[in-house]
Amino acid sequence: MRFGLDIGGTKIELRAYDHNSEELIKQRVSTPSNYPDFVNAVVNLITQTETNLATTASIGIGLPGAICPKTQLIKNANCTFLNGHDLQRDLSNRLNRKVYIANDANCFTLSEAIDGAAAGKQVVFGVILGTGCGGGLVVNQQLLVGANAICGEWGHNPLPNYDHAKDGISQPCYCGRQNCIERFISGTGFEMQYSQRFSENKSAPEIIDSLQNGDHKAKLAYYQLVDHIARSFAYVVNIIDPDAIVIGGGMSNVASLYGDVEKQMKQYVFSLNSETPILQAKFGDSSGVRGAAWLPASNNH
């Protein structure tokens, strides 16, 4: 039995999977606002689910943050009360077994590389285009974390070939840098670009609906988005040349993006032909928690 947990700002979700990766149960509790209550909530959720299923499970957790390789403490988590704590040690001690923790975008990529859209591919780059812009890298079904635990965080590199006339005014990012990729190709970035360009506020789904209804402003915004994604993905292809790029998050539901981005990438990739497939995540919003459940088995290979 494998348990995967997904940690968010408002909820902690647990899903249990059998040896065939079939989901058996899904449970949710609210995310507490302090560290001791959070640890108690996770431990109680796991123990209660194990009692209900009369089993003991392996535990993998995906969260929007990372474990610092030097200190083993959580860093960069948007649930800020987790930062600076040895969550892996504390949960492992309470549950009397090793608990595996990884960044949620890494979990997403692992899921899609093992049995998702990129199953059978050797090198897989996974991207979540939602409120932010996360990434992960899996090679031979093994998650790469890196010396600084930031492997795949390409969203905080600058937009390639940024040009004020073409791309609009310079965009400050919460990380302290300027013109990060995240500020252009996330759902939030797409909305902000539209607002600044046309002095009109629309959500990403509203812009896409307007596009499908033939709206000229939405069309201009969409093709700018395609170009931003193509430049950003070509940046990845020119460095690691993955066998596939898999997209999740809210923007992954825009069906036309896949073919349009593949076509646009050809002018930016350092090759006569750009053959990298851009794939939609097979498991959608479930992929992150599924990948978390895969963490123990992946780490024991």
N, C-alpha and C positions, 0 to 999 in steps of 0.2 A: 504494500500500500504506500502511495506517495501523496503527501500533502504539499500543496503550493499555496503560499500566502502572498497577497498583493496589498501593499501598504499605501494608503492615500491620505490626503489631508482630512477627509471626512469619514472614511470607512476603512476597516481592515476586513479583507475578504479571504476566506479559506475555501479551497476546492480540493476534494479527495479523488484520486485516480487509482484504478486497479492496474495490474500488470499489462493489460492491453490498452492502457491510456484512455479508458472509458471513465467519464466523470460519474462519480457515485453520489456526491453530495456537495452542496454549496451553502456556506454560512457567512453571515456578515455581522459585524458589530461596529459601533461608532468608534472613531479614533480618539482616545483621550488626549488631553492637552498637556500632560506632563510625563516624564520618563517612568517613574515607578508605576503609575497607573497603566501606562502603555505596556510595559513588560507583563504586568498581571493580566491584562486583557488578552495578550497573545497566548500566554501560557494557559489561561482558562479556556480560550477558544479551542486550542489544540487538544487539551485533556478531555474536555467535554465531547468533542467530536470523536476522539478515540474510544471513549466510553460508549457512545451511541453505536459505533461500528464494531465494537469488541475487537479492536486491533491496536497495534503499535505501528506508526508510520515513520518514514523518512521525512525530514522537514527542509523545505527550501523557501526562502523569502526574497521577494523582489521589492525594492523600495527606490524612491527617487533620491538617490544619494549613493555613497560608496564607502567601502572600508579602506582607510588609509593603510597601505602596505607597511609603513614604518611603525605606526603606533597601534594599529588594529582598531582605531576608534572611527566611528561614523563621521563622515565629512560631506559637505555639499547637499545635505538633505533639506527638502523644503518643509518637512516636519522638523523645525529647527531644534526642538527639545531633544532630538536624537543625537545631534551633533556633539562630539566630544565624549560619547559613551561607547563602551565595549559591548555592544548589543549582542554580538555573536557569543561571547563568553557568558554573558548574563543569562541568555536564553538556554544555552547548552547546559549550564549548571542547573538551572531550574528544571529542565526536561530530561536530564540524565542521558543525553545523547548529543552528537554533534549536529548543530544547526548551520545550514549553508545560507549565505546572504549574498546577493548581487544587485547591481543597478537594474532598475526595471526595464530599461531599453536593452540591456544585455540579456535579460530573461526573455524578452520578446524575440530577439534574434536567435537565441538558442532554440526556442520552440519552433520557429519557422525553418531552421536549418535541420532539425532532427526529423520532424515528420510533417512539416508545414509546406508552404509554397515552394521552398527551396530544398526540399528533401532530396538527398542524393548529390547535392552540389558540394564541392570541396571548400570553397571560400565564399562566405555569405556576409554581406554587409546589410544590417537591418536598420531601418530609420522609422522613428515615430514622429509624424507630422501632426501635432495637436496644438495644445496651448503653447508648448515649447517645441524643441527640435532635438530629440535624443538619438543616439546611434550606438550600435554595437557590432562586434566583429567575431565571427565563429569560423574556425579552420578545422576541417576534419571532425566536425561535431564537438569541438572543444572551444570553450569560450576563452577569448584572449582579454585579459584585464589590463596588463601593462604595469610598468614600474611605478607609475603614479596613480594607478586605478582610474585612468581616464581614456582608455582605449575606446575609440569610436565616437568620442565627444567632438566630432568635427563641426557641430553646429556653433561652436564658439571660436571658429576660425573666421577671418573676414570673408565676406562675399567676394569670390574671384572676379577680378577685373571691374571692381566697383567704379562707376562713373556717375558723377553728380547729374549730368544732363540726362543720362539714360535711366538711372536708378532712383532718382529723387534725392531729397536732402539726407545728410548723414544721420545715421541712426545710433543713438547711444544704447548700450545693452546693460542690463542689471549687473553683469559680471565686471563692469568697469571699462570695457573695450568699446570700440566703435565699429558699426557695420557688420556685426556678427551675422553669419548665415541665418541663425534663428530669427533674427529681426526681419527677415524677408520671406522665408518659405514656410514658417509655421502657420497654423490657422490664424493666430493672433497677428503675426507679421503681415499676412495677406490682407487682413482687415485694416490694419494700420496703413499699409501702402495705398489701399483704395481710398481711405478717408483723407489722407494727405494729398492725394492726386486730384480728387474730385470734390473735396469739402463736403462729404456726405458719409454718414455712418451707416454701414451695413455689416451684418454678420457674414461669415464665410459662406454658410448655406444660402443666404439671401443673394449674395453675389453670384453664386453658381446657378441659382434659379433664374436670375435675371439674364445670365449668359444663355441659358437654354431657351429663353424667350426672345433672344435676338438683341438684347440691350447692347449698345455700342460701348458704353463705359465699362460694362462688365467684361466685354470681349477684350478690350485693351488691357484691363487688369489681369485677366486670365492669362493672356499670352506673355505678359511680363512675368507672371508667376512661373509659367513653363520655362522661360529663359533662365530665371533665377535658379530653379531646381536643376535644370540641365547643366548650368555652369558649376553648381555645387556638387552634383553627382560626378561630373567629369573630373573634378578635383580628386575625388576618391578613386575613380577608375585609373587615373594617371599614376597614383601612388601604389595601390594594392591590387588593381585589376581583378576584382571579384568575379566569381562565376554568376552571381546574381545579386541584385539589390532588391530587398523586400520592404514595402512601405506599409506601415500601420498608422493608427491615429485617425482623427476625423477627416483629414484631407485625403486619406487613402480611398475614401468612398467616391471620389470624383473619377468616374470611369475613363474619361477621355485623357487624363493625365499620362497614363502609361505609354500609349503610343506616341503622344505629342512630345513627351520628354525624351523618349528613345530617339525620335527623329531629330530633335533639337540638339541632343548631346553630340551628334556626329561631327559638328563643326568645332567642338571643344576638346575632344579626346585625341590624344597623341597617337593616332593610328589611322591608316587609310580607311579602316572600317571600324565602326563601333558596334560590337555585337553583344554588349552586356544587357541581359533582359531585366526589365523593371517589373516586379511582380507585386500583386496585391496580397497582403497577409491572408493566409488560409483561415486562421482562427480568430481574426478580428480582435475585438476587445479582450477575448479570452487568452490571447497568446502570451501575455506577460505572466499571468498566474500559472499557465501550463509550463512555461519555461522555468519558473521558480521551482515547480515540482520536479523538473529534470535535473536541477543543480546537483543533488547528491550523487546520482548515477554518473553524471558528466565528470564530476571531480574525482570519482573513484576509477575512471578509466586508466 
